[in-house]
Amino acid sequence: MGTTSENTDKVFLHGLVFYGYHGVSAAEKARGQRFIVDITMECDARAAGASDNLEDAVDYVPVYAIAKEALEGESKDLIESVAEQIATRIFAETSVSVVSIGIKKPEVAIKGSILSYAGIQIYRQRQG
């Protein structure tokens, strides 16, 4: 598949909130913090639209569970690693061709700073 376009079918879960213990500093790992996750998956939704059958669609309930497990599970230093873990599992467990994952840290501690959040956005295409 080439680059994404506005005409591509998408399934998304946005604004998922989890509490996890990811970060480089010992304080982040000890106290934890909220993470806000956005997942957008590209797929061909025509079969699901025609059949009205969940078996022809991307079921977002397991995708939610993948994100929850990654964010609330084993502590990672980098949210890049968490996002990559989510993308890898989504490709393993669904038929989506492209996934975009955003993770925001709204309580990020940067001395002397005022900001809404820090975060990462990754975009991955299925290989092969």
Backbone as XML, in Angstrom:
<?xml version="1.0"?>
<chain id="A" units="angstrom">
  <residue number="1" name="MET">
    <atom name="N" x="0.837" y="-1.170" z="0.000"/>
    <atom name="CA" x="0.000" y="0.000" z="0.000"/>
    <atom name="C" x="0.882" y="1.232" z="0.000"/>
  </residue>
  <residue number="2" name="GLY">
    <atom name="N" x="0.514" y="2.232" z="-0.725"/>
    <atom name="CA" x="1.290" y="3.460" z="-0.816"/>
    <atom name="C" x="1.018" y="4.370" z="0.366"/>
  </residue>
  <residue number="3" name="THR">
    <atom name="N" x="1.110" y="5.656" z="0.112"/>
    <atom name="CA" x="0.883" y="6.600" z="1.191"/>
    <atom name="C" x="-0.594" y="6.693" z="1.517"/>
  </residue>
  <residue number="4" name="THR">
    <atom name="N" x="-0.862" y="7.128" z="2.710"/>
    <atom name="CA" x="-2.240" y="7.248" z="3.163"/>
    <atom name="C" x="-2.956" y="8.375" z="2.425"/>
  </residue>
  <residue number="5" name="SER">
    <atom name="N" x="-4.259" y="8.268" z="2.314"/>
    <atom name="CA" x="-5.038" y="9.318" z="1.684"/>
    <atom name="C" x="-6.332" y="9.496" z="2.459"/>
  </residue>
  <residue number="6" name="GLU">
    <atom name="N" x="-7.021" y="10.582" z="2.192"/>
    <atom name="CA" x="-8.289" y="10.838" z="2.859"/>
    <atom name="C" x="-9.365" y="9.863" z="2.398"/>
  </residue>
  <residue number="7" name="ASN">
    <atom name="N" x="-9.146" y="9.165" z="1.283"/>
    <atom name="CA" x="-10.133" y="8.223" z="0.772"/>
    <atom name="C" x="-9.943" y="6.817" z="1.322"/>
  </residue>
  <residue number="8" name="THR">
    <atom name="N" x="-9.007" y="6.640" z="2.215"/>
    <atom name="CA" x="-8.748" y="5.341" z="2.825"/>
    <atom name="C" x="-9.713" y="5.133" z="3.986"/>
  </residue>
  <residue number="9" name="ASP">
    <atom name="N" x="-10.262" y="3.914" z="4.095"/>
    <atom name="CA" x="-11.130" y="3.599" z="5.228"/>
    <atom name="C" x="-10.282" y="3.544" z="6.491"/>
  </residue>
  <residue number="10" name="LYS">
    <atom name="N" x="-10.846" y="4.042" z="7.574"/>
    <atom name="CA" x="-10.116" y="4.075" z="8.840"/>
    <atom name="C" x="-11.025" y="3.635" z="9.976"/>
  </residue>
  <residue number="11" name="VAL">
    <atom name="N" x="-10.456" y="2.916" z="10.901"/>
    <atom name="CA" x="-11.099" y="2.570" z="12.163"/>
    <atom name="C" x="-10.245" y="3.219" z="13.232"/>
  </residue>
  <residue number="12" name="PHE">
    <atom name="N" x="-10.877" y="3.924" z="14.172"/>
    <atom name="CA" x="-10.048" y="4.602" z="15.163"/>
    <atom name="C" x="-10.622" y="4.519" z="16.561"/>
  </residue>
  <residue number="13" name="LEU">
    <atom name="N" x="-9.700" y="4.566" z="17.489"/>
    <atom name="CA" x="-9.989" y="4.688" z="18.918"/>
    <atom name="C" x="-9.161" y="5.883" z="19.396"/>
  </residue>
  <residue number="14" name="HIS">
    <atom name="N" x="-9.811" y="6.933" z="19.826"/>
    <atom name="CA" x="-9.088" y="8.139" z="20.228"/>
    <atom name="C" x="-9.450" y="8.521" z="21.654"/>
  </residue>
  <residue number="15" name="GLY">
    <atom name="N" x="-8.474" y="9.049" z="22.344"/>
    <atom name="CA" x="-8.692" y="9.537" z="23.700"/>
    <atom name="C" x="-8.754" y="8.457" z="24.764"/>
  </residue>
  <residue number="16" name="LEU">
    <atom name="N" x="-8.105" y="7.318" z="24.500"/>
    <atom name="CA" x="-8.044" y="6.256" z="25.509"/>
    <atom name="C" x="-7.139" y="6.733" z="26.644"/>
  </residue>
  <residue number="17" name="VAL">
    <atom name="N" x="-7.570" y="6.591" z="27.878"/>
    <atom name="CA" x="-6.773" y="7.061" z="29.013"/>
    <atom name="C" x="-6.408" y="5.868" z="29.894"/>
  </residue>
  <residue number="18" name="PHE">
    <atom name="N" x="-5.099" y="5.758" z="30.161"/>
    <atom name="CA" x="-4.586" y="4.676" z="31.000"/>
    <atom name="C" x="-3.603" y="5.267" z="32.003"/>
  </residue>
  <residue number="19" name="TYR">
    <atom name="N" x="-3.391" y="4.565" z="33.098"/>
    <atom name="CA" x="-2.396" y="4.965" z="34.084"/>
    <atom name="C" x="-1.271" y="3.947" z="34.029"/>
  </residue>
  <residue number="20" name="GLY">
    <atom name="N" x="-0.053" y="4.427" z="33.783"/>
    <atom name="CA" x="1.087" y="3.524" z="33.657"/>
    <atom name="C" x="2.330" y="4.088" z="34.307"/>
  </residue>
  <residue number="21" name="TYR">
    <atom name="N" x="3.400" y="3.302" z="34.246"/>
    <atom name="CA" x="4.651" y="3.619" z="34.942"/>
    <atom name="C" x="5.821" y="3.671" z="33.975"/>
  </residue>
  <residue number="22" name="HIS">
    <atom name="N" x="5.644" y="4.378" z="32.867"/>
    <atom name="CA" x="6.676" y="4.483" z="31.843"/>
    <atom name="C" x="7.417" y="5.801" z="31.984"/>
  </residue>
  <residue number="23" name="GLY">
    <atom name="N" x="8.707" y="5.755" z="31.706"/>
    <atom name="CA" x="9.521" y="6.961" z="31.742"/>
    <atom name="C" x="10.952" y="6.618" z="32.077"/>
  </residue>
  <residue number="24" name="VAL">
    <atom name="N" x="11.814" y="7.549" z="31.784"/>
    <atom name="CA" x="13.238" y="7.343" z="32.031"/>
    <atom name="C" x="13.582" y="7.576" z="33.502"/>
  </residue>
  <residue number="25" name="SER">
    <atom name="N" x="12.932" y="8.546" z="34.119"/>
    <atom name="CA" x="13.303" y="8.882" z="35.499"/>
    <atom name="C" x="12.703" y="7.894" z="36.499"/>
  </residue>
  <residue number="26" name="ALA">
    <atom name="N" x="13.408" y="7.754" z="37.602"/>
    <atom name="CA" x="12.926" y="6.884" z="38.683"/>
    <atom name="C" x="11.600" y="7.395" z="39.231"/>
  </residue>
  <residue number="27" name="ALA">
    <atom name="N" x="11.430" y="8.715" z="39.272"/>
    <atom name="CA" x="10.186" y="9.298" z="39.779"/>
    <atom name="C" x="8.996" y="8.902" z="38.899"/>
  </residue>
  <residue number="28" name="GLU">
    <atom name="N" x="9.164" y="8.940" z="37.580"/>
    <atom name="CA" x="8.078" y="8.541" z="36.675"/>
    <atom name="C" x="7.710" y="7.077" z="36.881"/>
  </residue>
  <residue number="29" name="LYS">
    <atom name="N" x="8.722" y="6.253" z="37.059"/>
    <atom name="CA" x="8.471" y="4.823" z="37.250"/>
    <atom name="C" x="7.825" y="4.545" z="38.607"/>
  </residue>
  <residue number="30" name="ALA">
    <atom name="N" x="8.129" y="5.365" z="39.608"/>
    <atom name="CA" x="7.595" y="5.144" z="40.954"/>
    <atom name="C" x="6.163" y="5.676" z="41.107"/>
  </residue>
  <residue number="31" name="ARG">
    <atom name="N" x="5.919" y="6.886" z="40.645"/>
    <atom name="CA" x="4.604" y="7.489" z="40.872"/>
    <atom name="C" x="3.628" y="7.218" z="39.747"/>
  </residue>
  <residue number="32" name="GLY">
    <atom name="N" x="4.126" y="6.922" z="38.544"/>
    <atom name="CA" x="3.248" y="6.700" z="37.407"/>
    <atom name="C" x="2.595" y="7.985" z="36.931"/>
  </residue>
  <residue number="33" name="GLN">
    <atom name="N" x="1.806" y="7.865" z="35.872"/>
    <atom name="CA" x="1.113" y="9.019" z="35.311"/>
    <atom name="C" x="0.079" y="8.562" z="34.295"/>
  </residue>
  <residue number="34" name="ARG">
    <atom name="N" x="-0.770" y="9.499" z="33.901"/>
    <atom name="CA" x="-1.766" y="9.214" z="32.865"/>
    <atom name="C" x="-1.117" y="9.255" z="31.491"/>
  </residue>
  <residue number="35" name="PHE">
    <atom name="N" x="-1.628" y="8.428" z="30.617"/>
    <atom name="CA" x="-1.238" y="8.428" z="29.212"/>
    <atom name="C" x="-2.525" y="8.464" z="28.393"/>
  </residue>
  <residue number="36" name="ILE">
    <atom name="N" x="-2.521" y="9.266" z="27.341"/>
    <atom name="CA" x="-3.672" y="9.355" z="26.445"/>
    <atom name="C" x="-3.246" y="8.786" z="25.098"/>
  </residue>
  <residue number="37" name="VAL">
    <atom name="N" x="-4.017" y="7.842" z="24.586"/>
    <atom name="CA" x="-3.634" y="7.095" z="23.388"/>
    <atom name="C" x="-4.669" y="7.294" z="22.287"/>
  </residue>
  <residue number="38" name="ASP">
    <atom name="N" x="-4.171" y="7.540" z="21.086"/>
    <atom name="CA" x="-4.993" y="7.603" z="19.875"/>
    <atom name="C" x="-4.488" y="6.550" z="18.908"/>
  </residue>
  <residue number="39" name="ILE">
    <atom name="N" x="-5.401" y="5.716" z="18.399"/>
    <atom name="CA" x="-5.039" y="4.677" z="17.441"/>
    <atom name="C" x="-5.923" y="4.830" z="16.211"/>
  </residue>
  <residue number="40" name="THR">
    <atom name="N" x="-5.298" y="4.936" z="15.049"/>
    <atom name="CA" x="-6.017" y="4.981" z="13.780"/>
    <atom name="C" x="-5.485" y="3.854" z="12.910"/>
  </residue>
  <residue number="41" name="MET">
    <atom name="N" x="-6.398" y="3.030" z="12.401"/>
    <atom name="CA" x="-6.021" y="1.876" z="11.577"/>
    <atom name="C" x="-6.654" y="2.000" z="10.203"/>
  </residue>
  <residue number="42" name="GLU">
    <atom name="N" x="-5.849" y="1.782" z="9.164"/>
    <atom name="CA" x="-6.364" y="1.806" z="7.802"/>
    <atom name="C" x="-6.696" y="0.387" z="7.366"/>
  </residue>
  <residue number="43" name="CYS">
    <atom name="N" x="-7.833" y="0.250" z="6.713"/>
    <atom name="CA" x="-8.300" y="-1.051" z="6.271"/>
    <atom name="C" x="-9.276" y="-0.842" z="5.122"/>
  </residue>
  <residue number="44" name="ASP">
    <atom name="N" x="-9.723" y="-1.916" z="4.530"/>
    <atom name="CA" x="-10.779" y="-1.867" z="3.527"/>
    <atom name="C" x="-12.067" y="-2.291" z="4.231"/>
  </residue>
  <residue number="45" name="ALA">
    <atom name="N" x="-12.962" y="-1.358" z="4.459"/>
    <atom name="CA" x="-14.181" y="-1.619" z="5.219"/>
    <atom name="C" x="-15.383" y="-1.952" z="4.335"/>
  </residue>
  <residue number="46" name="ARG">
    <atom name="N" x="-15.168" y="-2.121" z="3.032"/>
    <atom name="CA" x="-16.309" y="-2.372" z="2.133"/>
    <atom name="C" x="-17.036" y="-3.663" z="2.460"/>
  </residue>
  <residue number="47" name="ALA">
    <atom name="N" x="-16.319" y="-4.751" z="2.734"/>
    <atom name="CA" x="-16.974" y="-6.031" z="3.037"/>
    <atom name="C" x="-17.834" y="-5.907" z="4.293"/>
  </residue>
  <residue number="48" name="ALA">
    <atom name="N" x="-17.301" y="-5.257" z="5.325"/>
    <atom name="CA" x="-18.065" y="-5.075" z="6.560"/>
    <atom name="C" x="-19.281" y="-4.190" z="6.320"/>
  </residue>
  <residue number="49" name="GLY">
    <atom name="N" x="-19.114" y="-3.164" z="5.520"/>
    <atom name="CA" x="-20.235" y="-2.282" z="5.210"/>
    <atom name="C" x="-21.347" y="-2.995" z="4.466"/>
  </residue>
  <residue number="50" name="ALA">
    <atom name="N" x="-20.965" y="-3.911" z="3.581"/>
    <atom name="CA" x="-21.960" y="-4.650" z="2.806"/>
    <atom name="C" x="-22.619" y="-5.758" z="3.617"/>
  </residue>
  <residue number="51" name="SER">
    <atom name="N" x="-21.851" y="-6.437" z="4.461"/>
    <atom name="CA" x="-22.377" y="-7.606" z="5.173"/>
    <atom name="C" x="-23.000" y="-7.282" z="6.526"/>
  </residue>
  <residue number="52" name="ASP">
    <atom name="N" x="-22.592" y="-6.167" z="7.139"/>
    <atom name="CA" x="-23.012" y="-5.814" z="8.497"/>
    <atom name="C" x="-22.634" y="-6.926" z="9.476"/>
  </residue>
  <residue number="53" name="ASN">
    <atom name="N" x="-21.464" y="-7.535" z="9.228"/>
    <atom name="CA" x="-21.005" y="-8.675" z="10.024"/>
    <atom name="C" x="-19.663" y="-8.315" z="10.661"/>
  </residue>
  <residue number="54" name="LEU">
    <atom name="N" x="-19.562" y="-8.463" z="11.967"/>
    <atom name="CA" x="-18.331" y="-8.137" z="12.690"/>
    <atom name="C" x="-17.134" y="-8.934" z="12.180"/>
  </residue>
  <residue number="55" name="GLU">
    <atom name="N" x="-17.362" y="-10.152" z="11.704"/>
    <atom name="CA" x="-16.252" y="-10.971" z="11.188"/>
    <atom name="C" x="-15.576" y="-10.338" z="9.974"/>
  </residue>
  <residue number="56" name="ASP">
    <atom name="N" x="-16.274" y="-9.433" z="9.283"/>
    <atom name="CA" x="-15.699" y="-8.745" z="8.122"/>
    <atom name="C" x="-15.085" y="-7.402" z="8.490"/>
  </residue>
  <residue number="57" name="ALA">
    <atom name="N" x="-15.136" y="-7.045" z="9.762"/>
    <atom name="CA" x="-14.675" y="-5.729" z="10.215"/>
    <atom name="C" x="-13.437" y="-5.853" z="11.099"/>
  </residue>
  <residue number="58" name="VAL">
    <atom name="N" x="-12.817" y="-4.726" z="11.371"/>
    <atom name="CA" x="-11.773" y="-4.661" z="12.387"/>
    <atom name="C" x="-12.487" y="-4.465" z="13.713"/>
  </residue>
  <residue number="59" name="ASP">
    <atom name="N" x="-12.388" y="-5.449" z="14.571"/>
    <atom name="CA" x="-13.032" y="-5.383" z="15.890"/>
    <atom name="C" x="-12.135" y="-4.550" z="16.798"/>
  </residue>
  <residue number="60" name="TYR">
    <atom name="N" x="-12.618" y="-3.401" z="17.222"/>
    <atom name="CA" x="-11.766" y="-2.517" z="18.015"/>
    <atom name="C" x="-11.708" y="-2.886" z="19.493"/>
  </residue>
  <residue number="61" name="VAL">
    <atom name="N" x="-12.540" y="-3.819" z="19.948"/>
    <atom name="CA" x="-12.468" y="-4.243" z="21.348"/>
    <atom name="C" x="-11.112" y="-4.905" z="21.649"/>
  </residue>
  <residue number="62" name="PRO">
    <atom name="N" x="-10.636" y="-5.853" z="20.824"/>
    <atom name="CA" x="-9.296" y="-6.410" z="21.087"/>
    <atom name="C" x="-8.182" y="-5.363" z="20.940"/>
  </residue>
  <residue number="63" name="VAL">
    <atom name="N" x="-8.358" y="-4.379" z="20.077"/>
    <atom name="CA" x="-7.351" y="-3.328" z="19.911"/>
    <atom name="C" x="-7.267" y="-2.501" z="21.197"/>
  </residue>
  <residue number="64" name="TYR">
    <atom name="N" x="-8.413" y="-2.201" z="21.788"/>
    <atom name="CA" x="-8.426" y="-1.515" z="23.082"/>
    <atom name="C" x="-7.656" y="-2.330" z="24.118"/>
  </residue>
  <residue number="65" name="ALA">
    <atom name="N" x="-7.902" y="-3.631" z="24.145"/>
    <atom name="CA" x="-7.220" y="-4.506" z="25.111"/>
    <atom name="C" x="-5.708" y="-4.507" z="24.894"/>
  </residue>
  <residue number="66" name="ILE">
    <atom name="N" x="-5.269" y="-4.472" z="23.637"/>
    <atom name="CA" x="-3.835" y="-4.411" z="23.321"/>
    <atom name="C" x="-3.229" y="-3.137" z="23.912"/>
  </residue>
  <residue number="67" name="ALA">
    <atom name="N" x="-3.884" y="-2.006" z="23.688"/>
    <atom name="CA" x="-3.379" y="-0.735" z="24.209"/>
    <atom name="C" x="-3.360" y="-0.733" z="25.738"/>
  </residue>
  <residue number="68" name="LYS">
    <atom name="N" x="-4.431" y="-1.218" z="26.345"/>
    <atom name="CA" x="-4.522" y="-1.268" z="27.810"/>
    <atom name="C" x="-3.386" y="-2.104" z="28.397"/>
  </residue>
  <residue number="69" name="GLU">
    <atom name="N" x="-3.156" y="-3.264" z="27.814"/>
    <atom name="CA" x="-2.090" y="-4.133" z="28.310"/>
    <atom name="C" x="-0.721" y="-3.475" z="28.181"/>
  </residue>
  <residue number="70" name="ALA">
    <atom name="N" x="-0.478" y="-2.802" z="27.065"/>
    <atom name="CA" x="0.815" y="-2.153" z="26.849"/>
    <atom name="C" x="1.026" y="-0.977" z="27.801"/>
  </residue>
  <residue number="71" name="LEU">
    <atom name="N" x="-0.006" y="-0.173" z="28.005"/>
    <atom name="CA" x="0.142" y="1.014" z="28.849"/>
    <atom name="C" x="0.120" y="0.684" z="30.332"/>
  </residue>
  <residue number="72" name="GLU">
    <atom name="N" x="-0.670" y="-0.295" z="30.727"/>
    <atom name="CA" x="-0.774" y="-0.627" z="32.144"/>
    <atom name="C" x="0.147" y="-1.771" z="32.549"/>
  </residue>
  <residue number="73" name="GLY">
    <atom name="N" x="0.860" y="-2.324" z="31.577"/>
    <atom name="CA" x="1.722" y="-3.464" z="31.835"/>
    <atom name="C" x="3.148" y="-3.080" z="32.173"/>
  </residue>
  <residue number="74" name="GLU">
    <atom name="N" x="4.065" y="-3.898" z="31.716"/>
    <atom name="CA" x="5.487" y="-3.749" z="32.020"/>
    <atom name="C" x="5.994" y="-2.337" z="31.741"/>
  </residue>
  <residue number="75" name="SER">
    <atom name="N" x="6.708" y="-1.795" z="32.699"/>
    <atom name="CA" x="7.268" y="-0.454" z="32.587"/>
    <atom name="C" x="8.323" y="-0.400" z="31.487"/>
  </residue>
  <residue number="76" name="LYS">
    <atom name="N" x="8.246" y="0.638" z="30.670"/>
    <atom name="CA" x="9.237" y="0.905" z="29.622"/>
    <atom name="C" x="9.850" y="2.275" z="29.893"/>
  </residue>
  <residue number="77" name="ASP">
    <atom name="N" x="11.060" y="2.464" z="29.415"/>
    <atom name="CA" x="11.679" y="3.782" z="29.533"/>
    <atom name="C" x="11.033" y="4.774" z="28.573"/>
  </residue>
  <residue number="78" name="LEU">
    <atom name="N" x="10.768" y="4.332" z="27.357"/>
    <atom name="CA" x="10.324" y="5.238" z="26.299"/>
    <atom name="C" x="8.918" y="4.912" z="25.805"/>
  </residue>
  <residue number="79" name="ILE">
    <atom name="N" x="8.126" y="5.959" z="25.580"/>
    <atom name="CA" x="6.801" y="5.721" z="25.015"/>
    <atom name="C" x="6.895" y="5.290" z="23.555"/>
  </residue>
  <residue number="80" name="GLU">
    <atom name="N" x="8.024" y="5.556" z="22.914"/>
    <atom name="CA" x="8.249" y="5.021" z="21.571"/>
    <atom name="C" x="8.183" y="3.495" z="21.588"/>
  </residue>
  <residue number="81" name="SER">
    <atom name="N" x="8.763" y="2.907" z="22.624"/>
    <atom name="CA" x="8.756" y="1.452" z="22.771"/>
    <atom name="C" x="7.339" y="0.929" z="23.013"/>
  </residue>
  <residue number="82" name="VAL">
    <atom name="N" x="6.572" y="1.655" z="23.801"/>
    <atom name="CA" x="5.184" y="1.269" z="24.068"/>
    <atom name="C" x="4.369" y="1.331" z="22.771"/>
  </residue>
  <residue number="83" name="ALA">
    <atom name="N" x="4.535" y="2.402" z="22.008"/>
    <atom name="CA" x="3.810" y="2.553" z="20.740"/>
    <atom name="C" x="4.180" y="1.438" z="19.761"/>
  </residue>
  <residue number="84" name="GLU">
    <atom name="N" x="5.447" y="1.119" z="19.700"/>
    <atom name="CA" x="5.902" y="0.046" z="18.800"/>
    <atom name="C" x="5.311" y="-1.293" z="19.209"/>
  </residue>
  <residue number="85" name="GLN">
    <atom name="N" x="5.242" y="-1.559" z="20.500"/>
    <atom name="CA" x="4.643" y="-2.795" z="21.009"/>
    <atom name="C" x="3.176" y="-2.884" z="20.584"/>
  </residue>
  <residue number="86" name="ILE">
    <atom name="N" x="2.452" y="-1.789" z="20.690"/>
    <atom name="CA" x="1.041" y="-1.768" z="20.294"/>
    <atom name="C" x="0.906" y="-2.031" z="18.799"/>
  </residue>
  <residue number="87" name="ALA">
    <atom name="N" x="1.705" y="-1.352" z="17.986"/>
    <atom name="CA" x="1.632" y="-1.527" z="16.532"/>
    <atom name="C" x="1.926" y="-2.971" z="16.134"/>
  </residue>
  <residue number="88" name="THR">
    <atom name="N" x="2.947" y="-3.549" z="16.711"/>
    <atom name="CA" x="3.327" y="-4.932" z="16.388"/>
    <atom name="C" x="2.195" y="-5.897" z="16.705"/>
  </residue>
  <residue number="89" name="ARG">
    <atom name="N" x="1.570" y="-5.726" z="17.847"/>
    <atom name="CA" x="0.456" y="-6.614" z="18.218"/>
    <atom name="C" x="-0.774" y="-6.396" z="17.347"/>
  </residue>
  <residue number="90" name="ILE">
    <atom name="N" x="-1.041" y="-5.161" z="16.984"/>
    <atom name="CA" x="-2.191" y="-4.899" z="16.109"/>
    <atom name="C" x="-1.998" y="-5.612" z="14.780"/>
  </residue>
  <residue number="91" name="PHE">
    <atom name="N" x="-0.804" y="-5.537" z="14.196"/>
    <atom name="CA" x="-0.549" y="-6.241" z="12.930"/>
    <atom name="C" x="-0.657" y="-7.750" z="13.108"/>
  </residue>
  <residue number="92" name="ALA">
    <atom name="N" x="-0.214" y="-8.266" z="14.244"/>
    <atom name="CA" x="-0.270" y="-9.711" z="14.485"/>
    <atom name="C" x="-1.701" y="-10.213" z="14.676"/>
  </residue>
  <residue number="93" name="GLU">
    <atom name="N" x="-2.565" y="-9.358" z="15.202"/>
    <atom name="CA" x="-3.897" y="-9.819" z="15.596"/>
    <atom name="C" x="-5.044" y="-9.277" z="14.753"/>
  </residue>
  <residue number="94" name="THR">
    <atom name="N" x="-4.748" y="-8.426" z="13.770"/>
    <atom name="CA" x="-5.794" y="-7.891" z="12.895"/>
    <atom name="C" x="-5.310" y="-7.934" z="11.447"/>
  </residue>
  <residue number="95" name="SER">
    <atom name="N" x="-6.178" y="-7.514" z="10.547"/>
    <atom name="CA" x="-5.829" y="-7.470" z="9.125"/>
    <atom name="C" x="-5.559" y="-6.056" z="8.636"/>
  </residue>
  <residue number="96" name="VAL">
    <atom name="N" x="-5.419" y="-5.090" z="9.537"/>
    <atom name="CA" x="-5.211" y="-3.712" z="9.098"/>
    <atom name="C" x="-3.897" y="-3.586" z="8.340"/>
  </residue>
  <residue number="97" name="SER">
    <atom name="N" x="-3.868" y="-2.645" z="7.395"/>
    <atom name="CA" x="-2.680" y="-2.472" z="6.558"/>
    <atom name="C" x="-1.753" y="-1.378" z="7.068"/>
  </residue>
  <residue number="98" name="VAL">
    <atom name="N" x="-2.309" y="-0.412" z="7.782"/>
    <atom name="CA" x="-1.531" y="0.714" z="8.293"/>
    <atom name="C" x="-2.081" y="1.064" z="9.669"/>
  </residue>
  <residue number="99" name="VAL">
    <atom name="N" x="-1.183" y="1.445" z="10.568"/>
    <atom name="CA" x="-1.612" y="1.894" z="11.887"/>
    <atom name="C" x="-0.829" y="3.146" z="12.273"/>
  </residue>
  <residue number="100" name="SER">
    <atom name="N" x="-1.525" y="4.067" z="12.889"/>
    <atom name="CA" x="-0.909" y="5.266" z="13.446"/>
    <atom name="C" x="-1.255" y="5.292" z="14.928"/>
  </residue>
  <residue number="101" name="ILE">
    <atom name="N" x="-0.245" y="5.477" z="15.755"/>
    <atom name="CA" x="-0.450" y="5.458" z="17.201"/>
    <atom name="C" x="0.168" y="6.723" z="17.799"/>
  </residue>
  <residue number="102" name="GLY">
    <atom name="N" x="-0.638" y="7.432" z="18.558"/>
    <atom name="CA" x="-0.169" y="8.599" z="19.286"/>
    <atom name="C" x="-0.286" y="8.341" z="20.775"/>
  </residue>
  <residue number="103" name="ILE">
    <atom name="N" x="0.758" y="8.670" z="21.506"/>
    <atom name="CA" x="0.722" y="8.555" z="22.965"/>
    <atom name="C" x="1.133" y="9.906" z="23.549"/>
  </residue>
  <residue number="104" name="LYS">
    <atom name="N" x="0.279" y="10.436" z="24.421"/>
    <atom name="CA" x="0.543" y="11.722" z="25.065"/>
    <atom name="C" x="0.755" y="11.511" z="26.556"/>
  </residue>
  <residue number="105" name="LYS">
    <atom name="N" x="1.681" y="12.307" z="27.106"/>
    <atom name="CA" x="1.951" y="12.331" z="28.546"/>
    <atom name="C" x="1.556" y="13.718" z="29.054"/>
  </residue>
  <residue number="106" name="PRO">
    <atom name="N" x="0.315" y="13.866" z="29.561"/>
    <atom name="CA" x="-0.115" y="15.200" z="29.976"/>
    <atom name="C" x="0.534" y="15.705" z="31.262"/>
  </residue>
  <residue number="107" name="GLU">
    <atom name="N" x="1.071" y="14.840" z="32.084"/>
    <atom name="CA" x="1.711" y="15.278" z="33.324"/>
    <atom name="C" x="3.234" y="15.177" z="33.245"/>
  </residue>
  <residue number="108" name="VAL">
    <atom name="N" x="3.777" y="15.286" z="32.060"/>
    <atom name="CA" x="5.222" y="15.171" z="31.912"/>
    <atom name="C" x="5.922" y="16.228" z="32.772"/>
  </residue>
  <residue number="109" name="ALA">
    <atom name="N" x="6.992" y="15.814" z="33.416"/>
    <atom name="CA" x="7.736" y="16.718" z="34.304"/>
    <atom name="C" x="8.982" y="17.211" z="33.593"/>
  </residue>
  <residue number="110" name="ILE">
    <atom name="N" x="8.933" y="18.446" z="33.163"/>
    <atom name="CA" x="10.106" y="19.101" z="32.600"/>
    <atom name="C" x="10.296" y="20.372" z="33.422"/>
  </residue>
  <residue number="111" name="LYS">
    <atom name="N" x="11.379" y="20.414" z="34.180"/>
    <atom name="CA" x="11.605" y="21.510" z="35.128"/>
    <atom name="C" x="11.478" y="22.870" z="34.445"/>
  </residue>
  <residue number="112" name="GLY">
    <atom name="N" x="10.648" y="23.712" z="35.047"/>
    <atom name="CA" x="10.489" y="25.077" z="34.568"/>
    <atom name="C" x="9.616" y="25.220" z="33.339"/>
  </residue>
  <residue number="113" name="SER">
    <atom name="N" x="8.894" y="24.165" z="32.961"/>
    <atom name="CA" x="8.107" y="24.245" z="31.726"/>
    <atom name="C" x="6.608" y="24.270" z="32.012"/>
  </residue>
  <residue number="114" name="ILE">
    <atom name="N" x="5.898" y="24.871" z="31.095"/>
    <atom name="CA" x="4.445" y="24.812" z="31.075"/>
    <atom name="C" x="4.068" y="24.295" z="29.698"/>
  </residue>
  <residue number="115" name="LEU">
    <atom name="N" x="3.422" y="23.119" z="29.672"/>
    <atom name="CA" x="3.004" y="22.544" z="28.408"/>
    <atom name="C" x="1.792" y="21.668" z="28.621"/>
  </residue>
  <residue number="116" name="SER">
    <atom name="N" x="1.026" y="21.475" z="27.566"/>
    <atom name="CA" x="-0.172" y="20.635" z="27.645"/>
    <atom name="C" x="0.184" y="19.169" z="27.755"/>
  </residue>
  <residue number="117" name="TYR">
    <atom name="N" x="1.159" y="18.742" z="26.967"/>
    <atom name="CA" x="1.606" y="17.356" z="26.995"/>
    <atom name="C" x="2.845" y="17.205" z="26.131"/>
  </residue>
  <residue number="118" name="ALA">
    <atom name="N" x="3.549" y="16.114" z="26.353"/>
    <atom name="CA" x="4.611" y="15.668" z="25.456"/>
    <atom name="C" x="4.115" y="14.351" z="24.876"/>
  </residue>
  <residue number="119" name="GLY">
    <atom name="N" x="4.618" y="13.947" z="23.729"/>
    <atom name="CA" x="4.119" y="12.702" z="23.169"/>
    <atom name="C" x="4.900" y="12.212" z="21.977"/>
  </residue>
  <residue number="120" name="ILE">
    <atom name="N" x="4.377" y="11.132" z="21.428"/>
    <atom name="CA" x="4.959" y="10.488" z="20.252"/>
    <atom name="C" x="3.826" y="10.098" z="19.315"/>
  </residue>
  <residue number="121" name="GLN">
    <atom name="N" x="4.091" y="10.151" z="18.035"/>
    <atom name="CA" x="3.155" y="9.696" z="17.009"/>
    <atom name="C" x="3.957" y="8.808" z="16.069"/>
  </residue>
  <residue number="122" name="ILE">
    <atom name="N" x="3.535" y="7.535" z="15.916"/>
    <atom name="CA" x="4.218" y="6.662" z="14.960"/>
    <atom name="C" x="3.239" y="6.242" z="13.873"/>
  </residue>
  <residue number="123" name="TYR">
    <atom name="N" x="3.775" y="5.931" z="12.728"/>
    <atom name="CA" x="3.005" y="5.484" z="11.566"/>
    <atom name="C" x="3.712" y="4.255" z="11.024"/>
  </residue>
  <residue number="124" name="ARG">
    <atom name="N" x="3.008" y="3.132" z="10.962"/>
    <atom name="CA" x="3.610" y="1.876" z="10.489"/>
    <atom name="C" x="2.726" y="1.238" z="9.429"/>
  </residue>
  <residue number="125" name="GLN">
    <atom name="N" x="3.373" y="0.704" z="8.401"/>
    <atom name="CA" x="2.679" y="-0.069" z="7.371"/>
    <atom name="C" x="3.017" y="-1.533" z="7.538"/>
  </residue>
  <residue number="126" name="ARG">
    <atom name="N" x="2.029" y="-2.370" z="7.256"/>
    <atom name="CA" x="2.243" y="-3.819" z="7.301"/>
    <atom name="C" x="3.319" y="-4.180" z="6.269"/>
  </residue>
  <residue number="127" name="GLN">
    <atom name="N" x="4.269" y="-4.994" z="6.690"/>
    <atom name="CA" x="5.332" y="-5.456" z="5.792"/>
    <atom name="C" x="4.938" y="-6.799" z="5.187"/>
  </residue>
  <residue number="128" name="GLY">
    <atom name="N" x="5.239" y="-6.959" z="3.914"/>
    <atom name="CA" x="5.016" y="-8.258" z="3.280"/>
    <atom name="C" x="3.756" y="-8.432" z="2.582"/>
  </residue>
</chain>
